[in-house]
Amino acid sequence: MIKTRLIKQLGSSSRYLSQFVYAFLAPLTLFAVLVKIDAPASIFPFCAVPVIPIVIMVVMLVAQKILSRYFAIYHQLADTFLEKMQGMTTLKLYQNDSAAEQELAEESEHFRQITMKVLTMQLLSTVVMDTVAYGGAACGIVIALNNLRQGQVSRQGAIILILLAASYFLPMRQLGSYFHIGMKASDQIFAFLDLPEKAAGQTSLPKKMAWTVSDLSFTYPDADQAALNQINLSIPAPGFTAIAGLSGSGKSSLAALLAGRLTPSKGQITIAGIPLSALSPSAWQNAVTLVTSDSYLFNGSIKDNQLMAGPASDSDLIAALKEVRLWDFLAKNSGLDYQLTAGATNLSDGQKQRLALARALLKGRNHCQPRRLKRRHHPQSPQGSPGRQDRGPGLPPAQHPGHR
């Protein structure tokens, strides 16, 4: 999945690259023109220009660690803010908004501190670059005026040199302003381009959907520790199993791995003895539905959202809603014509998940006969600890209602 965050970096990277080329071509072009008017006054500023890139490189070495922390904290604060805003109704309902406010305040203070460090570093680099730029321009102007006094250059030539002396340094000075943003954007873009291209499998789906997970481990990018470590379990089909565990124990990660949304760091997942990576991606996506805690619901009616799973009659829609025990609420509120706001903010979190699950049930009926999955937790699995198992209706293959 391509993150839009990477796409947004293209603008920053393109501005940096164009300024990078201009910063080196402009002084060369200017020197080629002005050296014919007054060689000494042109040579000194031209020789001072490379000092600015040297300063930038030194700053880069110092700032690299700070900038990495800055962007990590920035994205973490943005994610936390969005999460709290989306769950504000629930926080108010359970009178937990004060704790959320305290968490946001702490993360905001942390972000303020790292921002001040970045600004201090950038201010110091700006002072050094400005000293070199304006000092070099001033020296060039002094040399031009001295040559004018001695009659070695005409008045018109001296005026041209004085007016254009600062132009030697301005492109490189602007490059310094783009440098921090451009380099960070370039790092993220090139890291994405360097990712190995995953070969698509061609094997068709087996008739018997028996799953086996062997020594499965998974670590998120840039994470310090594994989200899942040495997971072993078997899932005979048909059946139903709820994955239960403490918050943060890896239930969502395991569900995403089983659905093919994530790639294991170690170990493998097999379906009837066939590695998951060898199966046809399109066939697997049609057979598997993953309902997450943030499955998106669109602005429109309940019926419009449900029909996104495929063609279905009103009776089929109502049957699916009854299976997830949501129809009693909707029947009192315009039924299938009940209008949702963007993101279904006029429903509770539980109702949103039930509605997303009903949509998944409809998709399963459009592609295959619904079956009940049964999963057994291996003793080595962190999900094997005792927990509350959710009971629900029959699910299509690889449906994971208990992954949160």
N, C-alpha and C positions, 0 to 999 in steps of 0.2 A: 504494500500500500504506500503510495507516494504522499507524503505529508505536505499540506499546503504551506507549512512553515518554511520548507525548502524552496517552494515556488516563489514565496515572497522575497527570498534572498537574492533572486536573479536580478532585481532592480538595483540593489546595493552593489552587487558584484559587477554589473555592467557599467555603472557610473565610475567605480574604482578603476576598472581596466582601461576605459577611455581616458580618464585623467592620468593614468600611469603612462600611456603612450604620449599624451600631450606634454606631460611634465618633462620628458626627455627630449622631445623634438623641438619644443619652443626655445630653450636656451641655445641649442645648436644653430637653429635658423637665425636667431637674433644675433648671435656672435658672428655668423658668416656675413651679416649685413653691416654691423657696427665696426668690425675690425678694419674695414676699409676707411672709416672716418677717423678713428683714433685707436690704434692697436693697444697701447698700455691701458687706457681706460676701459677697454673691452675685455682684455685678458684677465684682469684681477677679479671682476665679478663672476666671470665664467668659471674660473678656478675655484671660487668659493661655493658654487652651486652644489658640487658633490658632497659637501659637508652635511647638507640637510638629509640626504638618504642615509648617511652614516648615523646621524642622530636618530632617525626613524628606526633603523635596525637595532640600535642599543635600547631604545624604548620598547621595541617589540619583545626583546628578550626578557625585559623586566615585567612587561604588562601581560604577557601571554597567560600566566597563571591567574592573575587578577581578573582578566576578561573572561576566562573560562568559568570561574566562580560566579562572576557577575551575571552572565547569561543563564547559568543554571538556576541561580536564585531568582532571577527575573521570571523565568518560565514557571518555576515552582509557585511563586506568588500569584501569577496569573491563573494557574490551574486551581489554586486554593480559593481565590476570589470567585471564580466561575462556579466552583462546586458549592460554595456557601450561598451564592445568590440563587442557584437552582434549587437548593434545599432549604431556602429561607422559611417556607411555609411549615415544613416539618420541624425545623429548629424552633420556631415560635410555638408550635403545637406542644412540643415536649419541654418548652422553657429552657432550651439549651443554647439560645442565641448569645448569651453572655460568654460562654466558653468559646463559641465561634468568633466572637468579637475579639477576645483575648488572643486567640491563635492568629487572627489576621493582624492584630497590632504587633505581635512578636515578629512575624514574618516581614511586616512592613518596616519595622525598625532594623531588622537584619539587612533588608534591601537598601535602606537609607545609608547604613554604614558602608556597605560595599560600593554604593554609588559614590559616596564621598571619596573613597580610595581611588576609584577610577577617575573622578574629576581632578583630584590632586595630581595623579600621574599625568593626565592629559594637559593640565595647566603647566606643569614643569616642562613637558616636551614642547608646548607652545611657546613658552618663554625662550627656550634654547633656539628653536627654529626662527622665531622673530628676531632674536639677537643676530643670528647668522645672516638672515635675509636683509634686514635693514642696515646692519653693519656693513655688509658687502656692497649694498647699493650706495651707502654714504661714502665709502672709500672710492667707488667708481666715480661718483660725482666730484669728490675732491680732486682726483687725478685729472678729470676733464677740465675743471676750472683752472687748475695749475697749468695745464697745457694751453688753455686759452690765454692765460696771462703771458705765457712765454711765446705766444704766437704760433704754436705748433698745430693748432686746430682752429677752424673758422668759427665764427659766432653761431652760425646755423648748425654746424656739426656739434658744438658744445651743448646747444639747447636740445638737440635730438638725444644725445647721450644722457643728459640729465633727466629727461622725461621718460626714457626707456630703461634706465638703470634698474629700477625695481622690478621690471618685467622679467628679468633673468630669474628671479626667485619666486614670483607669485605662483606660477604653475606648480612648482615643487612644494610650495607652502600649502596650496590647496590639496595636493596629494596627501600631505600629512593629516589633513582633516578627514579625508576619506579612508585613510589607511586602516584604522581600527575596525570600522564597520566592514570595509571591503575584504579584509583578510579573514575575518570571522565568517563572513558569508561564503567566501571562496573555500575555506576549510570544510564547511558543511556540504557544499555542492560537490566538491571533489571526493569527499568521503562517500557520498551517495553514489557518484559515478563509478567509484572503485569497487562497489559491492559486487560480488560474483553473481552472474545471472543464473537464476535457478532454472534447471532444465525441467520442462513440463512432462509429466508422465503420460502414457498412452493406454495403460491397462484399464479395461472396463471394470465396473464394480462387480464384486462377487455376489452371488445370490444370498449367501449366508454371511451376515454382517457381524461376525464374531471378532471382537477387538482384543488386542494384546499390547500392553505397554511394558517395555523392557528397559530397565535402568535409565529412565527418562530424567534428564536434567535440563534446566532452562535458566538462563541469566539474561535479564534485559540489558540493552546497550548502556554503557556508562554506569551500570549498577555495581556496587561493591560486593554484593553477595548474591547467591543464586536464589531465584524465586521458588524453584523446585529442585530437589536433589535426590537422585536415585529412586525414582518412583517406579513401582512394579504393580500392575493390576491387570485383571482380565475381565472382559465384558461379554458374556455370552448373549446372543440375540435369539429371540426377542426377549425383552424384559424392561425393567425400570429401576434406576438407581439414583439416589440423591447424594450429591457430594456435600458433606457437612464438615465444618471446621471453623476455627476462629478466624476473625477478620485478619486478612493479610497472610493467611497460611498458604495461598496459592490456588484457591478454587477457580477463580476466573482465569488464571494463567493456564491451568490444566484444561479447562473447557475450551479455551482458544486454541490450544495445541491439538486437542482431539478434533476440533472443527477445521483444522488446517489453516487457521488465521496466523499462527506463529510457527516458526521452525525450531525444533529442539536443538539445544546446544550439544547434548550428548544423548545416546540411546536412540530408540526408534519406536514408532507406532506402526503396528501391522493390522490389516483387516483381512481375516481369513488367511493369514500367512503372507499376505502381499503388503510390502511396505507402503505406507501412506503416500510417500513421495512418488511412487511408481503409478499411482492411480491417475486417471484423467481429471484435471482440475475442474473442468466444467461439469462433468458428471458428479463429482464429489460435492461441489457447491449446490447442485440441484437436490442431492440426497440429504444434505446436512443443513440444519438451521440452528444458528447460535443466538439465543436470546440473552442479551446482557442487561446490566442494570441501567444502561443509558441507550437502549435501542430507541431510535428516533421515531417520533410520531409527528405527522405533518398537520399543518393547518388545514382544516376541512372537517367533514363529517366522519363519524365512526365507520360508516359504510365505505367511504372513499379510502380510508386507511386500510381497511380489511381487504378490499379488492386489489390492493397492490400485491397481494400474495398470488393472485390469479383469478380467473373467472369463477364466480360462485353465486348461487341463488341466495335470496334473503333468508330462506330457511337454513341453509348451510352456515351463513354468517351468525345467525342467532344460536344455532347448535354449538358452534365453536365458543361463542361468548358464554353460553350456559356451562360448558365444560370447565371454563376457568372461573366460573361463579362471578361473572360481571354483569350478566343480563338483568338480574334483579334491580341493580342500580340504574342501568340504562333504560329499562322499561318505564321507570318513573320520570325519566328526563329525555323525552323525545325519541327514545329507542335508537335505531340505526342512524337517524338524522341528527343526533346530538353533535353539536359543533365543538371541535377542539381548537384551542389556540395553538400558536407555534410552539412545538415542544410539549404540547399537552399540559401546559401549566395549570389548567383548570381541573386536572385530575391529581389524585394523590400518587405518591411513588409506587405504592402497591397496585393501584388501579392501572397505572401506566404499564407496569410489568405484566399484568394480567392481559391487557389489551395486546401487547406485543406478543405474548405467548399464544393468544387466540389467532393472531395473524400467522404465526409460525405453524400452528395446527392446520390452517387452511392451505398453506404452501405444501405441507407434507401430503395432504390428500390430493393435491394436484399432480404430485410427482410419484407417489408410491403409496401403498397401503400402510396406514399407521401401525406401528408395532411398539411393544413395550420393551424398553431396554433395562437390563439389570446389571449393575456394576458392583463388584466386590472390591473392597479396599484391601490392598496388600499390607501386611504388618509393617513393612518398611516405609509405607507412604505416610506423610504427615497428615493426610486426610483420613487416615485410618483411626484416628482418635474418636471416641464416642461423641456423637452430636445429634441434634434433632434432624430427622429425615423428613423432608417435605413429601407429602402425598398429593398426587394430582392425577389427571386423566392420562390416557394412553398417548404416547408421544411418537412422532416420526423418528426415523433413525438419527442418532447422535444429538438428540435434543437434551439440553442440560438445564432443567429448571432450577436445580439446587446449587448452581455454581457460585452464587453469592452468599 
